Amino acid sequence: MESSAWRVDAFKSGHAYPLQPQAEVRGLPVSQLPFSAPSVVRLDPMQPVTQDRLVNLTFIAIAALLVTISALVTPSPTGMGTHERLGLPPCMFLKWTHIPCFSCGMTTSWAHMAHGHPWQAFKAQPMGVALFVATVAAGLASLVYLFKGGTLERRFNRYGKRANIGFWAGLLGAWVYKIVETCLK
């Protein structure tokens, strides 16, 4: 049987919670269960440090993969269509409406950024530059947090609403830019 000191420590650390006498398990009150319910139920089988490392490693891997793919593909000189070189189909929105979609030029922008051409990247898709920089920054920050402790996710949660608004405003602005730029050609 586990000591009550362990249960108190586990409760304070957030890895367990006490089972309330009025709690129900599958619709039955705890007092009517055919077995004796433990007074503490573990919620988190994995240590927080291990979880943080897995989150950080995931962010690092995703960022590295995206930047590597961007570096391996040659950007399209037209400012759009680089994704087709990766085996993806052409933009159906552009094909049907003759207006670029909100992400037209994004892959081209990333490819230009990975090749060290920020001005061409901006001309292809301004939001692509911002997302590329954010991805590289997230990967580097996750690398720091991998050794320091914590996660970028927790830090970002403070700014989630503002960042979300900024993302959508930037995407809308970049889309308007892309539409105007395409119409002026």
N, C-alpha and C positions, 0 to 999 in steps of 0.2 A: 504494500500500500504506500502511496506517495505521501510525503510529509506535508503538513499544512504550510510550512515555510516555503516549500517549493511552489505550492499552489498560489500563495500570495505573490511571490516573485514573478511567476509566470503571468499572473493577472496584471501586475504593474508593468511588465515589459510589453504587453500587448499581444502576446503569443497565445493566450488562452483567455477564456472567460468563465466565470462561475455559472453553473446551470441553475437557473432560478427554480424555486419549488413549484411555481405556477407554470413553468415552461411546458410545452407540448412536444412530443416526438411522434410524428405520423398521426397526429390528431388525438393522441392519448395523453392525459396529464402524466407527468413524471411519476407521481405517486402510484399510478395504476400499471406501470410497465412491468412485464413479467421478469425483468432482471433489474439489478441495482445499477442505476445510472451513475457514472462517475461525477464527482462534484466539480471537475474541471474538464473541459473539452478542448483539445488542441485544434486551433484553426490553421496554423501555418506550419506545415511539416518542414519547410526549408528555412534555413537561417536567413535573416534579412541581408547579411553581408553577401551571401551567395546569390540571392535574388538581385541585389544591386549590381553585382559583377556580371550576371547574365544580361541584365538590361543594358548595361554599358557596352558589353561585347556585341550585343545585337545592334545597337546604334552605330558602333564603329564598323561592323561588318557591312551594314546597309550603306553607310556613307562611302566606304571604300569601294564597294561594288558599283554604286552609281557613278562615282568619279572615274573609276577605271573604265567602265563601259563608255562614258563620255570621251575619255581620252583615246579610246581605240577606234571610234567612229570618226569619219571625215565629215565636217560640216558641209551642208548643202550651200552652194553659192547663191541660191535663190532666197535664202532666209527661212525656208520651210521645207519639210520633206525629208529631213535627215533620218527620221524614225523609220522611213521605208528601207533604209540601208540595214536596219536591224531585223528586217523581215516582217515588219508591221504593215498593215494595209494603209492606203492613203486616207486622209481625213475626209470622212463622208459628209460632214457638215459643210466643209469648203466645196466639195464636189456638188452638193445639192443646192447650196445657197449662193455660192461664189463669194461668200464672206468667211474670213478665217474664224475658227472657233477660238475659245479663250486660251487654249493651249497650243495653238499653231505657232511654230517657231521655238517651242520650249526645248526640244531635243537639240535643235541647231544651236540655240543659245548655250546650252550646257556643253556641247562639243566645242564651241568657240572658247568658252571659259576654261575648259580643260586644256585647250591648246594655248592658252595665254593671250587671247584676243578679246578683252572685255568690251571694247567699243563695238566690234562686230556682233558680239553676244547681245549687247544692249539693243542694237538695231534689229536683231532677229526677234527678240522677246525680252522686254525689260524685266518682267517677273522672273524669267529664267535666271537672270543674273542674281537677283535677290535670293531665289531658292537655292542656287548653287552655293552662294556664300553661306547661307544658313545651314546647308547640309555639311559643308566642310567645317564650319564652326561647331556644329553639333557633334560631329565625329571627333574633333579635337577636344572639345569639352568632355565628352564621354571618356576619352583616353585619360584625361586628367582625373576625372571622378573614379575611374577604374582603380587608380592608385591612392587617391585621396579619400575615397569613400563618398557615398551618396550617389544620386543620379541626376542627370539633366532634367529628367521628367519631373522630379520634385521641385527643382528650381523654376522650371517653366510654368508649373501650375499657378504660381503667383501672378504671372502675366498672361495667363491663358486667354482671358476675355479680350484684353487689348490686342494681343498678338493675333487672335482670330479675326477681329475687326480689321486690323492692319493687313492681314493676308487677303481677305476678301476685297478690301478696297484696292489693294495693289493689283490683284488679279483683274478686277473690273477696269481699272485704269490702263493696265497693260493691254487688255482686250480692245478697249477703245483706241488706243495707240495703234494696235495692229490693224484694226479695221481701217482707220484713216490712212495709215501707211500703205496698205494694200490698194485702197481706192485711188490714191495719188499716183500710183505706178502707171 
